[in-house]
Amino acid sequence: MRRLVKLFLQKPELASSILLLLLVIAFQIRSNAIFLSVDNLRGILGLLPETALVAVGVTLLMICGEFDLSVGSVFALMPMTMAVLVVGGWPFWAAVVVGLLLCAAIGFLNGWITIRFEIPSFITTLGMLFMARSMTVVVSGGFPPRIKPGTVPSWIFTGFVDGGGLIRASVLWFAAFAILISLLLAKTNFGNWVRATGGYLPAAAAMGIPSGKVKIACFMICSVLAGFAGMIQSLRLNSFLPSIGEGMELQAVAAAVIGGTSLSGGVGSIIGGLIGAVLIRVIDNGMVMSQIDANWFKFAIGALTIFAVVGNAWLRRRGRAMKVETDK
């Protein structure tokens, strides 16, 4: 039994899971049982995939030992590029492919510049944040593109898939990507390479792991997921604005950290990043339902980030210090 408790305490997503449960209970009480109503859950599930997809990519990249602050700008650039191409007469799916390829190219550049010139990814992606946001405005020509109704099959990404109108197709897309990345991280050599590269780069290089290629691949996956999430939001709102995604990069990093991902790399899980994303959406919605001033939202996320880091570190120390009797 003590062995199971020891392993459980060392799980990085433990503190955020407990906190999520407590917050759901608290918001349910304060909102007079409205928080878990079908109508409110519909709203939470409608927004969750967009944040969670970005958080999944950022979590993977942070496990690999890098950061990407440009995801918020890529979140806006991809749907803007797609919309402009569709308005220009391109087929929808061709425009989607071009938009995702652009995201992959940005991720490649982020990784290649970081590795080639040996500079912190924080600096590389900070510069790309401004560049991609500027490109979004330039591509739009200063005016949001107007797509004719029926031109884009948005129902494939945002339509409700159940009779009760609770779950959108975006939830299924998000679940598919989350499961795919989780399996990639847990069941493949690539996942082992990601953890080794983020855990201790010299040792990974000594083992013959192509750390540079691994990092570039993670940058590309992160950018593609951010762009895909931005497309989902734009299709859901039926509006293509160059300003969407502002601040998304910080929420994604916060979600990863809240979920137990180490800032130094090598430690973390996709499920932890998802729990962090759910926590952010729960706090955002729960404050509204509880009639708490929405201006406290960013304060709450900041406090939660600090609490999660401290809580996870304390739980891991307790887990390591716990003595387990060996079988005789």
C-alpha positions, 0 to 999 in steps of 0.5 A: 500500500505504501508503495502505491502511495509513494508512486501516486505522490510522485505523479506530477499532475496530482496537485492539479487533479485535487485542486480541480476537484475542489474548485468544481465543488466550490463553484457548484456550491457558489453558483447554486448548482448552475455550474454543472448544468448542461447549458454551462457545461456546453459553454465550457466544452465549447471553449476547452478544445481551443485552449487544450490543443495549444496546451498539449503542444506546449506541454510536449515542447516543455518536456523536451526542454524548450518554450514557444511564446509564438503559439498565440500569434500562430493561433491567429495566423493560420485561420487568417491565411486559410480564410484569405485563400478561401476568399481568393477562390482556393478550395477549403481543404487546400487552404487548410493544408497551406495554413498548417504547412505555414504553421509547420514552417514557423515551428521548423524555423523556431527550432532550427534558429534555436539549435543552429545559433544556440540561443534560448528558445524564449528569445527565438519564439518571442521574436516570432511572436511579433513577426507572426502577429504582424504577418497576420495583420499584413495577410488580412490587409487590415480587414477581416476576410468575409467568407460566404455562408456555405463555403466552409464546412465548419460543422466538421470542426465545430458542429454538435455531434450529440442529440443533446447539443452538448459535445461539439466536433472540436472535442473529438478532434482535441481528444484524438490529438491528445490521445495521439500525442500521449501515445507518441510520448509514452509508447514510442522511441520518439517519446523516450528521446523527448524525455531524455533530451529535456532531462539531460541533453549531454547524456541524450547526445552521448546515447546517440539521440538526435536531439536537434531533430527531436526538438525541431519536431516538437516545435513543429508539432506545437505550432501545428496544434496552435494553428489548428486550434485557432482555425477551430475558434475562428470557425466556431465564431465565424469570424477571422480576426488578427487579434485572436489568440493574444495571451494564449501563449501564457495560458498554455505555459500556465496550463503545462506548469499547473499540470506538473510539467517541469520548467527545466524539461524531462518531467511532465505528461500530456494528461497533466497539461490537459488538467491544467487547461481544464482548470483554466477554463473552469476558473474562467467560467466558474468566476462568472457563474459565481458572480466574482469580478472577472478582473480577478481571472488573471490573478487567479491563474497566476496564483494557481501556477505558483501554487501548483509548482510549489504543491507538485514539488512538495508532493514529489519530495514527500514521495521520494522521502517515504520509505517502502518496505521491500519484500523479504 
